[in-house]
Amino acid sequence: MGGDFGPRCIIPAALRSLALYPSLHLILVGSADAIKPLLAAARYPADRITLLPASEQILADDPPARVLRGKPDASMRVALELVRDGRADGCLSAGNTGALMVLARSVVGMLEGVQRPAIMAALPVAGHDCHVLDLGANVDCSAEHLLEFALMGSAAVTQLTGNSSPRVGLLNIGHEVNKGTREVRAAAALLAASERLNYVGHVEGDGLFRGEADVVVCDGFVGNVLLKASEGVASYLQSEMRDALQASRLLRWMSPWVRRSLKPMRQRNDPDRHNGASLLGLRSVVIKSHGGAGEEALLAAIGKAVKACEANLPARIADQLRAAR
């Protein structure tokens, strides 16, 4: 029950998700005092929601290393333990990203042979979604880590989208083979040599948004900057468009028609629609929601978790990694 808005956004999204996914059962982990009044005021199928009280909460400024030793009854840890013990198929959290990553590795565990987990999310690009990883879990990555991310991302996109041969690109500062850091150049050679990947070579930042690849691999530092910059640009352009429509009486008069025409584009590029990042490399499904997510964004993240569970995503990734060895 973390995130900036807590249960008052999470509970409505959870209740709406029950109507969208008839087979879904939810276990809400958090403060009973905060959750019970919200549930009491709503109508819902009681047999599909379980409340599991947790007396502690991991805060945004809690160091990740400290959460391993303290707060045993934190809602995030309790939720992950449910997954570890087979009482839940997946975990969704809007809490501290670093704490979620550390606890997930410790509580849920890693897939055999995976050196590091990676955060993957979809970005809207020309004509489709591009799945990018890593988005912040690993600041420094070796060439072997980037190959591992590519294999996991390719397997995940195949399962989630039905694309049997997703195009995999390596984010770089140019298309030429001699461009980039030593690790990126070494990773390019490994990706090109892999028979399990449809590797299309280096992809620059503008090429990513032109749709040159279905999966783009990078280290977590670059990926997180890319994600935050793209979110900022989207917000900036929306603000500029609103200001432009108010710039003259004629544009204000025309704005209802303009807004109606632009609605499909606005919906496709709405960050809320793309909320929910997968933590790949773990033994079970763990999804991270944006901390500032509202009700619509949380509903989208629940949908991502449901789809990953239905696809048995960790098992499919494990199969891909075994085949690549």
Secondary structure, DSSP 8 states (H G I E B T S, - for coil): --SSSTHHHHHHHHHHHHHH-TT--EEEEE-HHHHHHHHHTS---GGGEEEEE-SB---TTS-HHHHHHS-TTBHHHHHHHHHHTTS-SEEEE-S-HHHHHHHIIIII-B-TT----EEEEEEEETTEEEEEE-SSS-SS--HHHHHHHHHHHHHHHHHHH--SS-EEEEE-S-SSTT-S-HHHHHHHHHHHH-TT-EEEEEE-HHHHHTT--SEEE--HHHHHHHHHHHHHHHHHHHHHHHHHHTSSHHHHHHHHHHHHHHHHHHHHT-GGGG--EEEETBSSEEEE--TT--HHHHHHHHHHHHHHHHTTHHHHHHHHHHHH-
